[in-house]
Amino acid sequence: MDLQEQSAPQYSLSVTRRWSKIRSKVRHILTRKVEPRTPGTLIQYANASRRMALRGLWPEEIGSKSRRSYNFNRAALVYSTTEDLRTLYGQMELPGGAMSNKQAHQLMTRIEQDLGILEMYPPHDRGSPSRWASPSKWKAPAGGAVHFSKRRYLGRMPAGWRQAIVEAAPVGSEYYTPLLVMALTGVRPAELKKGVSVTITAQGCLLITIKGAKVSTTTGQPERRLWVRVDNPTAWQLFAAVTASDPEQGLRVSIQDPRTFCDHIRSLSRKLYPKIRYVASPYSFRHAFASDQKAMHVPDEMLAKMMGHVSARSKQGYGVARQGRMPISNVDAVTASRPIRHADGPARAIPQL
């Protein structure tokens, strides 16, 4: 867009005064030199900006796992905000006053919001010596940054690492039963915070009901139920915990703080495996659970419901069949709130028990 001086539109005095206060700031931002971006990068920026807007999260929140993720989401937010500012500036500068005074005030409110975002995350000119000098809002995650991909480096752990971590947790501690549930179902820490219900069926299986996290109008399962066979030490330990609590009403398993829970698991992993250049976390259990199910050739639709997804393709981001270990969990059946969406057609239901 050409930012050359042009005849100012005719508005009321209140609009003119308000616009004169912020017009120079907008022009300064829009005339700066920027790095060229490829079409693929622009698509990624658009997707990242949409995710942040839908979830109401800032770059340091949605990209909290690593500085690289934060920097990418920050760049996406700055770019999308600048482009929105460019569009709004063009509408304000239309000669002749093409909108009412009320519309102009509404437009300037949006411009001021964009300016506020760019004050929090200031853009830099290309080649500026202060390009990387602005303070970062990113904070290292609790327990230290995660240096290795869980999906790629999980194979470094020995075969029985999940059972070893469970056994290292003191029986009766606040994290003992959450660890059992996580090892058997791959549940997310955020879902444990909501609370997981565990009951015993007439057939002697564990019925585990999970309230989903990462749920929107189009993504995630609001609720899923897994029938887990009691045929391994971890399942027997959870079975005993339910029996000792209330066999009829079942057991409610929850955690107070996912970060503290993550720190606890990471500390147990470091203590048990100090020489392995990989530290297990709650999501390591989730990846390991998916690996086990893939190794047992569980259908994609069934695995998607176990993981709390609505897309059969989502399982591609979790685990690989060659990393399947014991397996530690045999799921006889699963149900979920929503049918599974497939890449080759609309959502369809699958047979459930």
C-alpha positions as CSV (number, residue, x, y, z in Angstrom):
1,M,0.0,0.0,0.0
2,D,1.3,3.5,-0.9
3,L,1.7,5.6,2.2
4,Q,2.4,8.8,0.4
5,E,0.7,11.9,1.8
6,Q,-2.8,12.3,0.4
7,S,-5.7,14.6,1.1
8,A,-7.1,13.9,4.6
9,P,-10.7,12.7,4.8
10,Q,-13.3,15.0,6.2
11,Y,-14.5,13.9,9.6
12,S,-15.7,15.6,12.8
13,L,-13.3,17.5,15.0
14,S,-13.3,14.6,17.6
15,V,-12.3,12.1,14.9
16,T,-9.7,14.4,13.5
17,R,-8.1,15.0,16.8
18,R,-8.0,11.3,17.8
19,W,-6.6,10.3,14.4
20,S,-3.9,12.9,14.5
21,K,-2.6,11.5,17.8
22,I,-2.0,8.0,16.4
23,R,-1.5,8.5,12.7
24,S,2.2,9.2,12.9
25,K,2.7,6.0,15.0
26,V,0.9,3.9,12.4
27,R,2.9,5.4,9.5
28,H,6.2,4.8,11.3
29,I,5.3,1.1,11.7
30,L,4.1,0.6,8.2
31,T,7.0,2.3,6.5
32,R,9.7,0.2,8.2
33,K,11.8,-2.3,6.2
34,V,10.9,-6.0,6.7
35,E,12.4,-9.3,5.8
36,P,10.8,-11.0,2.7
37,R,8.8,-14.1,3.6
38,T,7.9,-17.1,1.4
39,P,4.3,-18.0,0.7
40,G,4.7,-21.1,2.9
41,T,5.8,-19.0,5.9
42,L,2.9,-16.7,5.4
43,I,0.5,-19.6,5.5
44,Q,2.2,-20.8,8.7
45,Y,1.9,-17.3,10.2
46,A,-1.8,-17.2,9.4
47,N,-2.4,-20.6,11.0
48,A,-0.4,-19.7,14.1
49,S,-2.3,-16.4,14.5
50,R,-5.6,-18.1,14.1
51,R,-4.7,-20.6,16.9
52,M,-3.6,-17.8,19.2
53,A,-6.9,-15.9,18.6
54,L,-9.1,-19.0,19.0
55,R,-7.4,-20.0,22.3
56,G,-6.9,-16.5,23.6
57,L,-3.2,-17.1,24.2
58,W,-0.1,-14.9,23.8
59,P,3.1,-16.2,22.1
60,E,4.8,-17.0,25.4
61,E,1.8,-19.1,26.5
62,I,1.2,-21.1,23.3
63,G,4.9,-21.4,22.6
64,S,6.0,-22.0,26.2
65,K,7.9,-25.2,25.5
66,S,10.9,-23.7,23.7
67,R,12.3,-20.3,22.8
68,R,12.2,-21.3,19.1
69,S,8.4,-21.9,19.4
70,Y,7.9,-18.6,21.2
71,N,9.9,-16.6,18.6
72,F,7.9,-18.2,15.7
73,N,4.5,-17.4,17.3
74,R,5.8,-13.9,18.2
75,A,6.7,-13.3,14.6
76,A,3.3,-14.6,13.4
77,L,1.5,-12.2,15.8
78,V,3.6,-9.2,14.8
79,Y,3.1,-9.9,11.1
80,S,-0.7,-10.5,11.3
81,T,-1.1,-7.4,13.5
82,T,0.9,-5.3,11.2
83,E,-1.1,-6.4,8.2
84,D,-4.4,-5.7,10.0
85,L,-3.0,-2.3,10.9
86,R,-2.2,-1.7,7.2
87,T,-5.7,-2.5,6.2
88,L,-7.3,-0.3,8.8
89,Y,-5.0,2.6,7.9
90,G,-6.1,2.3,4.3
91,Q,-9.7,2.5,5.3
92,M,-9.1,5.6,7.5
93,E,-7.2,7.4,4.8
94,L,-9.8,7.0,2.1
95,P,-10.3,10.5,0.7
96,G,-13.6,12.2,1.2
97,G,-14.6,10.5,4.5
98,A,-16.2,7.3,3.2
99,M,-17.5,6.3,6.6
100,S,-19.5,7.9,9.4
101,N,-17.9,9.4,12.4
102,K,-19.1,6.5,14.6
103,Q,-17.5,4.0,12.2
104,A,-14.3,6.0,12.2
105,H,-14.2,5.9,16.0
106,Q,-14.7,2.1,16.0
107,L,-12.0,1.7,13.4
108,M,-9.5,3.8,15.5
109,T,-10.3,1.6,18.5
110,R,-9.2,-1.4,16.6
111,I,-6.1,0.5,15.4
112,E,-5.3,1.4,19.0
113,Q,-5.6,-2.3,20.0
114,D,-3.2,-3.2,17.3
115,L,-0.7,-0.6,18.4
116,G,-1.0,-1.9,22.0
117,I,0.0,-5.4,20.7
118,L,2.9,-4.0,18.8
119,E,4.1,-2.1,21.9
120,M,4.2,-5.4,23.8
121,Y,6.0,-7.1,20.9
122,P,7.8,-4.3,19.0
123,P,8.7,-5.1,15.4
124,H,12.3,-4.3,14.2
125,D,13.7,-2.9,11.0
126,R,15.6,-5.4,8.9
127,G,19.3,-5.2,9.7
128,S,18.7,-3.1,12.8
129,P,21.4,-3.6,15.5
130,S,18.6,-3.9,18.1
131,R,16.8,-6.6,16.2
132,W,17.3,-9.2,18.8
133,A,17.8,-6.8,21.7
134,S,14.2,-6.5,22.9
135,P,13.4,-8.4,26.1
136,S,11.9,-11.8,25.6
137,K,8.7,-12.7,27.4
138,W,9.5,-16.4,27.1
139,K,10.2,-18.3,30.4
140,A,11.9,-21.7,30.5
141,P,9.4,-24.4,31.5
142,A,9.4,-25.8,35.0
143,G,12.2,-28.3,35.4
144,G,14.2,-27.0,32.6
145,A,13.8,-26.8,28.8
146,V,13.0,-29.9,26.9
147,H,15.9,-30.5,24.6
148,F,14.8,-33.7,22.8
149,S,11.7,-34.6,20.8
150,K,9.6,-37.0,22.8
151,R,8.4,-38.8,19.6
152,R,12.0,-39.2,18.3
153,Y,14.1,-39.9,21.4
154,L,11.6,-41.9,23.5
155,G,13.4,-45.0,22.2
156,R,16.4,-44.2,24.4
157,M,14.4,-45.2,27.5
158,P,14.5,-48.9,28.6
159,A,11.6,-51.2,28.1
160,G,10.1,-50.9,31.6
161,W,10.7,-47.2,32.3
162,R,7.0,-46.4,32.9
163,Q,6.5,-49.1,35.5
164,A,9.8,-48.1,37.1
165,I,8.7,-44.5,37.5
166,V,5.4,-45.6,38.9
167,E,7.1,-47.8,41.4
168,A,9.5,-45.0,42.4
169,A,6.5,-42.8,43.4
170,P,5.6,-43.5,47.1
171,V,2.4,-45.5,47.4
172,G,-0.3,-43.2,48.8
173,S,1.3,-40.0,47.6
174,E,-0.7,-37.4,45.8
175,Y,0.8,-38.4,42.4
176,Y,0.7,-42.1,42.8
177,T,-2.7,-42.8,41.3
178,P,-2.4,-40.1,38.6
179,L,0.8,-41.8,37.5
180,L,-1.1,-45.1,37.2
181,V,-3.9,-43.5,35.1
182,M,-1.4,-41.8,32.9
183,A,0.6,-44.9,32.3
184,L,-2.6,-46.8,31.3
185,T,-4.3,-44.2,29.2
186,G,-1.9,-41.5,28.0
187,V,-4.1,-38.9,29.6
188,R,-3.0,-35.3,29.4
189,P,-2.0,-33.4,32.6
190,A,-4.7,-30.8,31.9
191,E,-7.2,-33.6,31.9
192,L,-6.0,-35.0,35.2
193,K,-6.5,-31.5,36.6
194,K,-10.1,-31.7,35.6
195,G,-10.4,-35.1,37.3
196,V,-10.6,-38.6,35.9
197,S,-13.2,-41.2,37.1
198,V,-12.1,-44.9,37.6
199,T,-14.6,-47.6,38.3
200,I,-14.6,-51.4,38.1
201,T,-17.1,-53.1,35.6
202,A,-19.0,-56.3,36.2
203,Q,-16.5,-58.1,33.9
204,G,-13.5,-57.0,36.1
205,C,-12.2,-54.3,33.8
206,L,-11.2,-50.8,34.7
207,L,-13.6,-48.2,33.2
208,I,-11.7,-44.9,33.0
209,T,-13.7,-41.8,32.1
210,I,-11.8,-38.7,31.0
211,K,-13.0,-35.2,30.5
212,G,-11.1,-33.9,27.4
213,A,-8.8,-30.9,27.2
214,K,-8.0,-28.9,24.0
215,V,-11.6,-29.0,23.1
216,S,-13.3,-26.5,20.8
217,T,-16.4,-26.6,18.5
218,T,-14.4,-28.6,15.9
219,T,-11.5,-30.3,17.8
220,G,-11.1,-32.6,20.7
221,Q,-13.3,-35.1,22.5
222,P,-15.3,-33.6,25.4
223,E,-15.4,-37.0,27.0
224,R,-14.0,-40.5,26.3
225,R,-14.3,-43.8,28.2
226,L,-11.8,-46.6,28.1
227,W,-12.3,-50.2,29.2
228,V,-8.8,-51.3,30.3
229,R,-8.0,-54.9,30.9
230,V,-6.5,-55.8,34.3
231,D,-3.6,-57.9,33.1
232,N,-0.4,-56.1,34.1
233,P,1.2,-54.8,37.3
234,T,0.1,-51.1,36.6
235,A,-3.5,-52.1,36.0
236,W,-3.5,-54.3,39.1
237,Q,-2.2,-51.4,41.2
238,L,-5.0,-49.1,40.0
239,F,-7.5,-51.9,40.5
240,A,-6.4,-52.2,44.1
241,A,-6.6,-48.4,44.6
242,V,-10.2,-48.4,43.4
243,T,-11.1,-51.4,45.5
244,A,-9.5,-49.8,48.6
245,S,-11.4,-46.5,48.0
246,D,-15.0,-47.4,47.0
247,P,-15.6,-50.3,44.6
248,E,-19.2,-49.1,43.9
249,Q,-18.8,-45.4,43.5
250,G,-15.3,-45.7,42.0
251,L,-12.2,-43.4,42.5
252,R,-11.7,-39.8,41.3
253,V,-8.1,-39.1,40.3
254,S,-6.9,-35.6,40.0
255,I,-3.9,-33.3,40.4
256,Q,-3.7,-29.7,41.6
257,D,-1.0,-28.3,39.4
258,P,0.2,-29.8,36.1
259,R,3.6,-28.0,36.3
260,T,4.3,-29.5,39.7
261,F,3.2,-32.9,38.5
262,C,5.6,-32.5,35.5
263,D,8.4,-31.6,37.8
264,H,7.8,-34.6,39.9
265,I,7.9,-37.0,37.0
266,R,11.0,-35.4,35.5
267,S,12.8,-35.6,38.9
268,L,12.0,-39.3,39.1
269,S,13.2,-39.9,35.6
270,R,16.5,-38.1,36.3
271,K,17.0,-40.1,39.5
272,L,16.3,-43.5,37.8
273,Y,18.2,-42.8,34.5
274,P,20.9,-40.2,35.1
275,K,23.0,-41.4,32.2
276,I,20.3,-41.2,29.6
277,R,20.2,-38.0,27.6
278,Y,16.4,-37.8,27.8
279,V,14.1,-36.8,30.6
280,A,10.6,-38.3,30.7
281,S,7.7,-36.0,31.2
282,P,3.9,-36.5,31.3
283,Y,3.7,-36.3,27.5
284,S,6.3,-39.0,27.3
285,F,3.7,-41.3,28.8
286,R,1.2,-40.2,26.2
287,H,3.6,-40.8,23.3
288,A,4.5,-44.2,24.8
289,F,0.8,-45.1,25.1
290,A,0.3,-44.3,21.4
291,S,3.4,-46.3,20.5
292,D,2.0,-49.4,22.3
293,Q,-1.3,-49.2,20.5
294,K,0.3,-48.7,17.1
295,A,2.5,-51.7,17.8
296,M,-0.6,-53.8,18.5
297,H,-2.2,-52.5,15.2
298,V,-5.1,-50.8,16.9
299,P,-7.3,-49.2,14.2
300,D,-6.8,-45.5,13.5
301,E,-10.4,-44.6,14.6
302,M,-10.1,-46.4,17.9
303,L,-6.7,-44.9,18.6
304,A,-8.0,-41.4,17.8
305,K,-10.7,-41.8,20.4
306,M,-8.3,-43.2,23.0
307,M,-6.1,-40.1,22.5
308,G,-9.1,-37.7,22.7
309,H,-8.9,-36.6,19.0
310,V,-11.7,-36.2,16.4
311,S,-9.3,-36.6,13.4
312,A,-7.9,-40.0,12.5
313,R,-4.8,-38.2,11.3
314,S,-3.9,-36.7,14.6
315,K,-2.3,-39.9,15.8
316,Q,0.6,-39.3,13.3
317,G,2.1,-36.9,15.8
318,Y,2.3,-39.4,18.6
319,G,4.6,-42.3,19.0
320,V,5.9,-44.9,16.5
321,A,5.1,-48.6,16.3
322,R,8.8,-49.6,16.7
323,Q,8.9,-47.9,20.2
324,G,6.0,-50.1,21.5
325,R,7.3,-51.8,24.6
326,M,5.4,-54.1,26.9
327,P,2.6,-53.3,26.1
328,I,1.6,-51.7,29.4
329,S,-2.1,-51.2,28.5
330,N,-4.7,-53.4,26.7
331,V,-7.8,-51.4,25.9
332,D,-10.7,-53.7,25.1
333,A,-13.1,-50.9,24.0
334,V,-13.4,-47.1,23.9
335,T,-16.2,-44.6,23.3
336,A,-16.1,-40.9,22.8
337,S,-18.5,-37.9,22.5
338,R,-17.8,-37.2,18.9
339,P,-17.4,-39.4,15.8
340,I,-14.1,-39.5,14.1
341,R,-13.3,-37.3,11.1
342,H,-11.4,-39.0,8.3
343,A,-9.2,-37.5,5.6
344,D,-11.0,-39.4,2.8
345,G,-14.6,-38.5,3.8
346,P,-16.9,-37.2,6.5
347,A,-16.9,-38.4,10.1
348,R,-18.3,-41.9,10.6
349,A,-18.9,-43.9,13.7
350,I,-17.0,-47.2,14.5
351,P,-18.3,-50.3,16.3
352,Q,-17.9,-49.9,20.0
353,L,-18.5,-52.2,22.9
